[in-house]
Amino acid sequence: MMRNLKFGMGCTLAFAVYAILVVWRLESFSWNIELLLRTLVSILIFFAGIRSGFAMLAKRKYRGAMIGFLFCLVPLAAFMTSGRLFDQKMDETFLRADLIITALNKHYADSGDYPLSLEKLVPKYISSVPPTAMGVVSKHVFFYEKELLKVRLLFEANDGVYCKFTPNSDWVCDD
């Protein structure tokens, strides 16, 4: 009985660590360490489910075996979902950036120059400068650079990977 309780607590801890790693990915921290840790925890959860399932089958506890085997699907589902969530966050960030770009273009059409900062667009051209959709816990902001007639709008997609927009080109994300 105590052994099963320890095993269940270990699986719960592994799942909690995995959930933290999924949030870590969505917060745009380092990919190399996160990917290694997520892979190791995924393997741990997968084999914990297999072990639990076969242990329950040996005791003829079929409901427990089914739960153990279903537990194997958690890492796969979480991994697939986190990638899709990241793509959705990128799409939402591009939509928010389009609002800023439209406001920048209106400002340019009215004054013949781009503003010194994004805050100069508020409230005439845009109600507020939206944050990016990147991140789960903290808000990530758009960066704006102006040099003479050249402007760039940027945001951090991942750790050290920036997506940039200029009026003469479309979005370009570093790899």
N, C-alpha and C positions, 0 to 999 in steps of 0.2 A: 504494500500500500504506500509506504513512505517513498519507495523507489519511483513509483508512478507519479507521485506528487512532485518530486524533484525533477523528473523528466518533463512534466507539464510546465513547471516553472521555468525550466531551461528553454523550452519551446516558446513560451510567452516572452521571455527576455530576448530571444533571438528575433522574434517578430517585432518587438518594440524597437530594437536596434535597426531592423530593416526599414521600418516606418520612418525613423529619423533619417536614414540614408536617402529615402525617396524625397523627403522634404529638403535635405541637403542638396540634392540634384536640382530641385526646383528653385532653390535659393541661389544657384549659380556659383557654387564653390568649386574647388579643384576637382577636375574630372578623374585624374589618374588614381589618386588615393581612394576617392569615392567609388570608382568602378571596381577596384580590387576588393574593397570592403563589402560592397553590395553583392559581388559575386560569391565571396566566401560565406556571407550570411545566407544567401539564397541556397547554396549547397547545403549548409547546415540545416536550414528549415526543411528542404526537400528530403534529406535523409532522415531527419527526425520524424517526418510524416510517414515515410516508408517503414521505419523501425516500429513506430507506434502502431501502424496498421497491421503489420505481421504479428506483433506481440498480442494484439487484441484478437486476431484470427486464431492464434494458437490457444487462446483461452475461450474460444467460441463466443466472443462478444462482438457480434457482427456490426452493431451500431457504432461501437468504438472503433472498429476496423475501418468502417466507411469514413468516419470523421478523420482518422489518421491519414487515409489515402487522399481525402479531399484537401487536407492540410498541405499536401505536396503541390497543389495548384496555386497556393498563395504567392510564392515568389514569382511564378510566371505571370500571374495576373497583375501583381503590383508592378513588375518591371514593364509590362506592356502598357499599363495605364500611365505610368510616370512619363514615358516617351510621348504618349498622345497628349497628356496635359502640357508638356513642354511646348509641343507644336501649337496647341491652342493659345498658350501664353504669347508665343511669338506672333501669331496672327492678330491677337488682340492688341499687342504693342504696336504693330504696323498700322492698325486702324486708329489708335490714339495718336500716332505720329502724323497720320494724314490730316487730322484736325489742326495740329500745330503747323504743318506745311501749308495748309490752306490759309491759316491766319498770317503766316509769314508772307505769302504771296499777296494777300490783300494789303498788308502794310506796305509792301514794296510798290504795289500799284498806286497807293494813295500818296506816298512820300518820295518815291524814287530811290529809296534806300532800305536796307534791312535794319531791324532794330538792334541795339547793342546787346540786349538780353531778351530772353523769352518773357520775362515779367513785364516788359514794355508792351506786350500784346494784350495784356489784361487791363481793363475789361472791354475795351473797344472791339477787339477782334476775336477774342476767346474769353469765356467766363473765368477759367483758371487753367493753369498749365497742368495737364494730367501727368501722373507718374506712369512709368511703363507698367506693363502687366507682369513683368518678371519678378520673381520672388514670391514667397508665401508669407513669411513673417515680417519682413521689412519691405519698405517701398523703395523701388529703384527709380531714379530720375533720368530724364533726357538731358544730354549735354548739348550745348549750343556754342559754336565757335564762329566768330565773324572777323574777317580780315578784309578791309576795303570792300570790294563788291563780292567777295567769296564768302559763302556761309556753309556750315556743315551742321547737321543734326545727327547725334550719335546716341546709342544706348549700349549697355553691356548685356550681351546675350548669355555668355558663360564667363567663367573665370578667365579674364584677359582676352576674350573674343568680343570685338565690338562690331556693331552694324552701323554703317555710315550712309547718310543721304546728302547729296548736294543737288542744287537746282538743275545742273547739267547732266546728272546721271540718276539712275535708280538706286535702290538700296544695294549695298555691297557689304557682306559680312566676312570678316577675316576667318581663315581656317587655322 
